[in-house]
Amino acid sequence: MKLKYDFIVNEVADQFVAVAVGDALSEFNGFVKMNDVGASIFDKLKNDISMEDLIALMAKEYPDETVETITDCVTGFIDGLKEKDLIA
């Protein structure tokens, strides 16, 4: 899975905001707000990645969290992106 559109992510007022760029701007007119964990997941979705590999990368990035917590967080975030039709 990967992001359906090209985005640029910036930090604004202690939150991260993703905005479509280029040709994607005409297809997705809006933005995605997220925290730093969401921004990390979002960044990894720029390239095609499996759910298992994404969870493994996040587990390395957040070694103090349980795999169960990371799995729940990643799954919830991905489900939200799918609802917005942002995952290819």
OpenMM code with the backbone's topology and positions (N, CA, C; nanometers):
from openmm import Vec3, app, unit

residues = "MET LYS LEU LYS TYR ASP PHE ILE VAL ASN GLU VAL ALA ASP GLN PHE VAL ALA VAL ALA VAL GLY ASP ALA LEU SER GLU PHE ASN GLY PHE VAL LYS MET ASN ASP VAL GLY ALA SER ILE PHE ASP LYS LEU LYS ASN ASP ILE SER MET GLU ASP LEU ILE ALA LEU MET ALA LYS GLU TYR PRO ASP GLU THR VAL GLU THR ILE THR ASP CYS VAL THR GLY PHE ILE ASP GLY LEU LYS GLU LYS ASP LEU ILE ALA".split()
positions = [
    Vec3(0.0841, -0.1170, 0.0000),
    Vec3(0.0000, 0.0000, 0.0000),
    Vec3(0.0886, 0.1232, 0.0000),
    Vec3(0.0337, 0.2309, -0.0521),
    Vec3(0.1058, 0.3585, -0.0529),
    Vec3(0.0053, 0.4703, -0.0719),
    Vec3(0.0518, 0.5916, -0.0511),
    Vec3(-0.0355, 0.7069, -0.0707),
    Vec3(-0.0757, 0.7180, -0.2168),
    Vec3(-0.1983, 0.7554, -0.2385),
    Vec3(-0.2536, 0.7677, -0.3723),
    Vec3(-0.2054, 0.8948, -0.4423),
    Vec3(-0.1724, 0.9962, -0.3646),
    Vec3(-0.1329, 1.1264, -0.4190),
    Vec3(0.0013, 1.1696, -0.3619),
    Vec3(0.0613, 1.2694, -0.4270),
    Vec3(0.1836, 1.3300, -0.3750),
    Vec3(0.1446, 1.4384, -0.2756),
    Vec3(0.2095, 1.4348, -0.1595),
    Vec3(0.1822, 1.5317, -0.0537),
    Vec3(0.3114, 1.5943, -0.0062),
    Vec3(0.2983, 1.7120, 0.0484),
    Vec3(0.4070, 1.7738, 0.1244),
    Vec3(0.3542, 1.7876, 0.2671),
    Vec3(0.4398, 1.7564, 0.3637),
    Vec3(0.4005, 1.7615, 0.5049),
    Vec3(0.4810, 1.8715, 0.5728),
    Vec3(0.4110, 1.9588, 0.6444),
    Vec3(0.4748, 2.0664, 0.7201),
    Vec3(0.4197, 2.0688, 0.8618),
    Vec3(0.5004, 2.1179, 0.9535),
    Vec3(0.4555, 2.1349, 1.0913),
    Vec3(0.3984, 2.2757, 1.1059),
    Vec3(0.2740, 2.2818, 1.1560),
    Vec3(0.2054, 2.4092, 1.1749),
    Vec3(0.1403, 2.4071, 1.3121),
    Vec3(0.1801, 2.4982, 1.3985),
    Vec3(0.1208, 2.5112, 1.5322),
    Vec3(0.1178, 2.3782, 1.6064),
    Vec3(0.2323, 2.3128, 1.6142),
    Vec3(0.2486, 2.1869, 1.6879),
    Vec3(0.1693, 2.0701, 1.6304),
    Vec3(0.1231, 2.0815, 1.5080),
    Vec3(0.0590, 1.9710, 1.4369),
    Vec3(0.1226, 1.9602, 1.2991),
    Vec3(0.1136, 1.8412, 1.2436),
    Vec3(0.1621, 1.8216, 1.1083),
    Vec3(0.0432, 1.8253, 1.0134),
    Vec3(0.0649, 1.8894, 0.8981),
    Vec3(-0.0397, 1.9040, 0.7983),
    Vec3(0.0157, 1.8583, 0.6635),
    Vec3(-0.0588, 1.7692, 0.5974),
    Vec3(-0.0207, 1.7219, 0.4641),
    Vec3(-0.1133, 1.7858, 0.3618),
    Vec3(-0.0527, 1.8400, 0.2571),
    Vec3(-0.1271, 1.9054, 0.1500),
    Vec3(-0.0842, 1.8423, 0.0182),
    Vec3(-0.1813, 1.8103, -0.0658),
    Vec3(-0.1507, 1.7537, -0.1970),
    Vec3(-0.0749, 1.8563, -0.2811),
    Vec3(0.0153, 1.8070, -0.3652),
    Vec3(0.0935, 1.8944, -0.4528),
    Vec3(0.0888, 1.8419, -0.5960),
    Vec3(0.1241, 1.9288, -0.6885),
    Vec3(0.1308, 1.8894, -0.8291),
    Vec3(-0.0053, 1.8514, -0.8843),
    Vec3(-0.0063, 1.7497, -0.9695),
    Vec3(-0.1304, 1.7038, -1.0321),
    Vec3(-0.2315, 1.6543, -0.9291),
    Vec3(-0.1821, 1.6075, -0.8150),
    Vec3(-0.2701, 1.5559, -0.7098),
    Vec3(-0.3599, 1.6647, -0.6522),
    Vec3(-0.3162, 1.7881, -0.6617),
    Vec3(-0.3933, 1.8990, -0.6059),
    Vec3(-0.5328, 1.9088, -0.6682),
    Vec3(-0.5445, 1.8775, -0.7959),
    Vec3(-0.6757, 1.8842, -0.8604),
    Vec3(-0.7638, 1.7654, -0.8222),
    Vec3(-0.7031, 1.6556, -0.7749),
    Vec3(-0.7799, 1.5371, -0.7371),
    Vec3(-0.8144, 1.5340, -0.5883),
    Vec3(-0.7254, 1.5852, -0.5055),
    Vec3(-0.7507, 1.5899, -0.3612),
    Vec3(-0.7365, 1.7337, -0.3160),
    Vec3(-0.8481, 1.7972, -0.2915),
    Vec3(-0.8491, 1.9374, -0.2524),
    Vec3(-0.8782, 1.9448, -0.1030),
    Vec3(-0.7748, 1.9484, -0.0243),
    Vec3(-0.7902, 1.9534, 0.1199),
    Vec3(-0.6564, 1.9304, 0.1865),
    Vec3(-0.6625, 1.8938, 0.3135),
    Vec3(-0.5400, 1.8654, 0.3861),
    Vec3(-0.5683, 1.7593, 0.4906),
    Vec3(-0.4613, 1.7001, 0.5420),
    Vec3(-0.4713, 1.5972, 0.6450),
    Vec3(-0.3929, 1.6463, 0.7658),
    Vec3(-0.4605, 1.6574, 0.8811),
    Vec3(-0.3925, 1.6956, 1.0051),
    Vec3(-0.3531, 1.5682, 1.0795),
    Vec3(-0.2350, 1.5713, 1.1422),
    Vec3(-0.1882, 1.4543, 1.2166),
    Vec3(-0.0840, 1.4960, 1.3199),
    Vec3(-0.0567, 1.4049, 1.4124),
    Vec3(0.0492, 1.4291, 1.5098),
    Vec3(0.1813, 1.3774, 1.4541),
    Vec3(0.2856, 1.3786, 1.5351),
    Vec3(0.4172, 1.3361, 1.4874),
    Vec3(0.4216, 1.1882, 1.4505),
    Vec3(0.3471, 1.1045, 1.5212),
    Vec3(0.3431, 0.9620, 1.4873),
    Vec3(0.2753, 0.9440, 1.3515),
    Vec3(0.1647, 1.0125, 1.3313),
    Vec3(0.0961, 1.0070, 1.2031),
    Vec3(0.1850, 1.0558, 1.0895),
    Vec3(0.2610, 1.1612, 1.1151),
    Vec3(0.3518, 1.2141, 1.0133),
    Vec3(0.4583, 1.1118, 0.9770),
    Vec3(0.5049, 1.0370, 1.0753),
    Vec3(0.6046, 0.9329, 1.0497),
    Vec3(0.5452, 0.8213, 0.9637),
    Vec3(0.4234, 0.7801, 0.9968),
    Vec3(0.3550, 0.6780, 0.9177),
    Vec3(0.3316, 0.7306, 0.7763),
    Vec3(0.2831, 0.8520, 0.7660),
    Vec3(0.2534, 0.9156, 0.6376),
    Vec3(0.3777, 0.9170, 0.5488),
    Vec3(0.4917, 0.9510, 0.6076),
    Vec3(0.6177, 0.9553, 0.5331),
    Vec3(0.6538, 0.8183, 0.4764),
    Vec3(0.6320, 0.7141, 0.5551),
    Vec3(0.6651, 0.5784, 0.5108),
    Vec3(0.5723, 0.5300, 0.3996),
    Vec3(0.4562, 0.5918, 0.3871),
    Vec3(0.3602, 0.5533, 0.2842),
    Vec3(0.3874, 0.6183, 0.1488),
    Vec3(0.4945, 0.6962, 0.1386),
    Vec3(0.5311, 0.7541, 0.0097),
    Vec3(0.5764, 0.6454, -0.0870),
    Vec3(0.6265, 0.5355, -0.0307),
    Vec3(0.6679, 0.4203, -0.1096),
    Vec3(0.5777, 0.3030, -0.0746),
    Vec3(0.5661, 0.2091, -0.1668),
    Vec3(0.4833, 0.0916, -0.1442),
    Vec3(0.5392, 0.0110, -0.0267),
    Vec3(0.4536, -0.0192, 0.0706),
    Vec3(0.4969, -0.0907, 0.1904),
    Vec3(0.3814, -0.1771, 0.2410),
    Vec3(0.4149, -0.2927, 0.2925),
    Vec3(0.3118, -0.3792, 0.3491),
    Vec3(0.2797, -0.3332, 0.4914),
    Vec3(0.1657, -0.3729, 0.5397),
    Vec3(0.1270, -0.3395, 0.6771),
    Vec3(0.2289, -0.3968, 0.7759),
    Vec3(0.2731, -0.5197, 0.7506),
    Vec3(0.3697, -0.5844, 0.8399),
    Vec3(0.5011, -0.5060, 0.8453),
    Vec3(0.5504, -0.4631, 0.7290),
    Vec3(0.6753, -0.3869, 0.7255),
    Vec3(0.6584, -0.2500, 0.7914),
    Vec3(0.5436, -0.1887, 0.7719),
    Vec3(0.5164, -0.0588, 0.8339),
    Vec3(0.5160, -0.0715, 0.9861),
    Vec3(0.4500, -0.1735, 1.0375),
    Vec3(0.4459, -0.1960, 1.1824),
    Vec3(0.5868, -0.2241, 1.2354),
    Vec3(0.6654, -0.3030, 1.1624),
    Vec3(0.8023, -0.3332, 1.2049),
    Vec3(0.8880, -0.2066, 1.2102),
    Vec3(0.8745, -0.1197, 1.1102),
    Vec3(0.9500, 0.0067, 1.1104),
    Vec3(0.9088, 0.0957, 1.2271),
    Vec3(0.7793, 0.1019, 1.2526),
    Vec3(0.7317, 0.1846, 1.3637),
    Vec3(0.7771, 0.1267, 1.4979),
    Vec3(0.7845, -0.0046, 1.5086),
    Vec3(0.8320, -0.0687, 1.6319),
    Vec3(0.9785, -0.0339, 1.6570),
    Vec3(1.0577, -0.0231, 1.5508),
    Vec3(1.1978, 0.0176, 1.5661),
    Vec3(1.2073, 0.1646, 1.6065),
    Vec3(1.1176, 0.2452, 1.5531),
    Vec3(1.1181, 0.3888, 1.5814),
    Vec3(1.0694, 0.4196, 1.7238),
    Vec3(0.9800, 0.3345, 1.7740),
    Vec3(0.9226, 0.3523, 1.9079),
    Vec3(0.9426, 0.2252, 1.9903),
    Vec3(1.0673, 0.1976, 2.0290),
    Vec3(1.0983, 0.0711, 2.0971),
    Vec3(1.0349, 0.0566, 2.2358),
    Vec3(0.9917, 0.1648, 2.2967),
    Vec3(0.9309, 0.1571, 2.4295),
    Vec3(0.7822, 0.1199, 2.4244),
    Vec3(0.7250, 0.1159, 2.3048),
    Vec3(0.5842, 0.0803, 2.2889),
    Vec3(0.5710, -0.0681, 2.2563),
    Vec3(0.4585, -0.1263, 2.2952),
    Vec3(0.4347, -0.2668, 2.2634),
    Vec3(0.3940, -0.2793, 2.1170),
    Vec3(0.4183, -0.3962, 2.0610),
    Vec3(0.3787, -0.4212, 1.9226),
    Vec3(0.2269, -0.4101, 1.9094),
    Vec3(0.1556, -0.4489, 2.0127),
    Vec3(0.0096, -0.4391, 2.0118),
    Vec3(-0.0357, -0.2933, 2.0005),
    Vec3(0.0252, -0.2066, 2.0784),
    Vec3(-0.0084, -0.0641, 2.0741),
    Vec3(0.0258, -0.0048, 1.9379),
    Vec3(0.1415, -0.0390, 1.8864),
    Vec3(0.1838, 0.0113, 1.7557),
    Vec3(0.0899, -0.0382, 1.6462),
    Vec3(0.0533, -0.1650, 1.6527),
    Vec3(-0.0376, -0.2222, 1.5536),
    Vec3(-0.1721, -0.1507, 1.5558),
    Vec3(-0.2247, -0.1261, 1.6754),
    Vec3(-0.3523, -0.0545, 1.6874),
    Vec3(-0.3423, 0.0866, 1.6300),
    Vec3(-0.2330, 0.1549, 1.6607),
    Vec3(-0.2128, 0.2924, 1.6147),
    Vec3(-0.2012, 0.2962, 1.4623),
    Vec3(-0.1176, 0.2104, 1.4067),
    Vec3(-0.0961, 0.2081, 1.2621),
    Vec3(-0.2255, 0.1698, 1.1901),
    Vec3(-0.2929, 0.0673, 1.2398),
    Vec3(-0.4173, 0.0219, 1.1773),
    Vec3(-0.5226, 0.1327, 1.1791),
    Vec3(-0.5362, 0.2003, 1.2907),
    Vec3(-0.6329, 0.3094, 1.3004),
    Vec3(-0.6015, 0.4217, 1.2040),
    Vec3(-0.4738, 0.4566, 1.1941),
    Vec3(-0.4328, 0.5644, 1.1041),
    Vec3(-0.4584, 0.5260, 0.9583),
    Vec3(-0.4206, 0.4041, 0.9219),
    Vec3(-0.4413, 0.3556, 0.7851),
    Vec3(-0.5904, 0.3503, 0.7520),
    Vec3(-0.6710, 0.3032, 0.8462),
    Vec3(-0.8159, 0.2989, 0.8235),
    Vec3(-0.8713, 0.4385, 0.7956),
    Vec3(-0.8219, 0.5379, 0.8674),
    Vec3(-0.8647, 0.6758, 0.8443),
    Vec3(-0.8257, 0.7255, 0.7060),
    Vec3(-0.7063, 0.6895, 0.6608),
    Vec3(-0.6632, 0.7291, 0.5269),
    Vec3(-0.7456, 0.6579, 0.4200),
    Vec3(-0.7793, 0.5316, 0.4465),
    Vec3(-0.8623, 0.4567, 0.3501),
    Vec3(-1.0018, 0.5184, 0.3399),
    Vec3(-1.0553, 0.5621, 0.4518),
    Vec3(-1.1881, 0.6265, 0.4507),
    Vec3(-1.1877, 0.7524, 0.3641),
    Vec3(-1.0745, 0.8204, 0.3614),
    Vec3(-1.0600, 0.9417, 0.2797),
    Vec3(-1.0129, 0.9097, 0.1379),
    Vec3(-1.0008, 0.7800, 0.1075),
    Vec3(-0.9556, 0.7330, -0.0236),
    Vec3(-0.8165, 0.7866, -0.0598),
    Vec3(-0.7253, 0.7809, 0.0367),
    Vec3(-0.5891, 0.8309, 0.0141),
    Vec3(-0.4865, 0.7196, -0.0025),
    Vec3(-0.5283, 0.5943, 0.0088),
    Vec3(-0.4366, 0.4805, -0.0050),
    Vec3(-0.4613, 0.4121, -0.1386),
    Vec3(-0.3531, 0.3883, -0.2113),
    Vec3(-0.3641, 0.3189, -0.3415),
    Vec3(-0.3521, 0.1692, -0.3193),
] * unit.nanometer
topology = app.Topology()
chain = topology.addChain("A")
for resn in residues:
    res = topology.addResidue(resn, chain)
    for name in ("N", "CA", "C"):
        topology.addAtom(name, app.Element.getBySymbol(name[0]), res)
